Amino acid sequence: MSRFWSKVVHGLTPYTPGEQPKLANLIKLNTNECPYPPSEKVLQAISQAVNGALRLYPDPDSAALRQAIADYYGIGRDHVFAGNGSDEILAFAFQALLNHEGPLVYPDITYSFYPVYCQLNGIRAKHLALEDDFSLDLSKVPADAGAVIFPNPNAPTGRTVSLESISTLCQRLPERVIVVDEAYVDFGAETAVPLVKDYPNLLVVQTFSKSRALAGLRVGFAIGQPELLAGLERVKNSFNSYPVDRLASAGAIAAMEDRAGFEHDRQRIIASRTWMTEQLSALGFNVVPSAANFVFARHPEENAEALAQALRERAIIVRHFRLPRIDQHLRITIGTREECEALIQALKEILA
Ligand SMILES: *Cc1c(COP(=O)(O)O)cnc(C)c1O
């Protein structure tokens, strides 16, 4: 606490990012980064952007990057917004589109940044309880919702909702903004991007941090009809007009264009997820069916926090949340196959 802080800052409980320890030889399965490096094409594009033009501000509209994203999805560039990581775009969306009279509805178990943004913006939240199997039933979104946000697949559960249920929700609440946070969509859920043309109230948010191996570059994007994007634009231009720097833009464009590299890594991660799920199940874990680059699992006889600690002593870090309903679960990022094997070997030793 400090007397120099504003009242708002005194009242905040900030998000705790997964740790980024500096130890060598650590197996880091706690923040859902991609285990494989960006492709050579991406690294070259960034290197080539290291030149004298860095003295100039980047394009405030990120036109070339938005065009690359638009080309990937076969939509118009006017339907794409780009930002400094999807967290920034979510922050803009909370201010621009989700702050209304009625409460903002999101799952009781979900990305823990949502409550933080609510607090920062003075938005009233209403939790939608997940079912016992952690599935999300969108037909239970209350009619008094001021707006709705959820990840698909959800985090940290990895469970998906169908496009049909998203479409039904958009129709049922046509005057309410629905944000689908698709940070993990490339690992097994269906993207809601094709629904955007039908629903002016739908905003889809994605990131380069997970499936495109660029968490260090900080690039995210949103897809929606121009009317919604104009709301984001107004907040952006009241905050930081140049959110995507020149190097980030060059790297992200190359990543969008490198479809073969993307597809290769994505398939390797999905295959390792299948392997991890089988191995964890064989060790007695209950594993939630995951469509993401992590699994969410609990062991019926072992304390989750103690397991996380025992793994840490073996230089493997996973994520444990001290939160209601999930404090006996571990969220484990899918690493390289070798990292997954090391995790399973460590668990075998711990459980023996
Ligand atoms: C990782 C993550 C993000 C944020 O991604 P950045 O683009 O790196 O800011 C957003 N939503 C969810 C659900 C995530 O897990």
The ligand as an SDF file (V2000), in Angstrom:
LIG
                    3D

 15 15  0  0  0  0  0  0  0  0999 V2000
   -2.9790  -16.8500  -23.0730 C   0  0  0  0  0  0  0  0  0  0  0  0
   -4.3880  -16.3360  -23.0750 C   0  0  0  0  0  0  0  0  0  0  0  0
   -4.7040  -15.0620  -23.5220 C   0  0  0  0  0  0  0  0  0  0  0  0
   -3.6740  -13.9820  -23.7410 C   0  0  0  0  0  0  0  0  0  0  0  0
   -2.8380  -14.1090  -24.7230 O   0  0  0  0  0  0  0  0  0  0  0  0
   -1.8400  -12.9580  -25.1640 P   0  0  0  0  0  0  0  0  0  0  0  0
   -2.1780  -12.7500  -26.5880 O   0  0  0  0  0  0  0  0  0  0  0  0
   -0.4960  -13.5220  -24.9340 O   0  0  0  0  0  0  0  0  0  0  0  0
   -2.0910  -11.7100  -24.3650 O   0  0  0  0  0  0  0  0  0  0  0  0
   -6.0290  -14.6910  -23.6260 C   0  0  0  0  0  0  0  0  0  0  0  0
   -7.0090  -15.5290  -23.2520 N   0  0  0  0  0  0  0  0  0  0  0  0
   -6.7520  -16.7440  -22.7690 C   0  0  0  0  0  0  0  0  0  0  0  0
   -7.8700  -17.6190  -22.3720 C   0  0  0  0  0  0  0  0  0  0  0  0
   -5.4230  -17.1790  -22.6540 C   0  0  0  0  0  0  0  0  0  0  0  0
   -5.1550  -18.3610  -22.1200 O   0  0  0  0  0  0  0  0  0  0  0  0
  1  2  1  0
  2  3  1  0
  2 14  2  0
  3  4  1  0
  3 10  2  0
  4  5  1  0
  5  6  1  0
  6  7  2  0
  6  8  1  0
  6  9  1  0
 10 11  1  0
 11 12  2  0
 12 13  1  0
 12 14  1  0
 14 15  1  0
M  END
$$$$
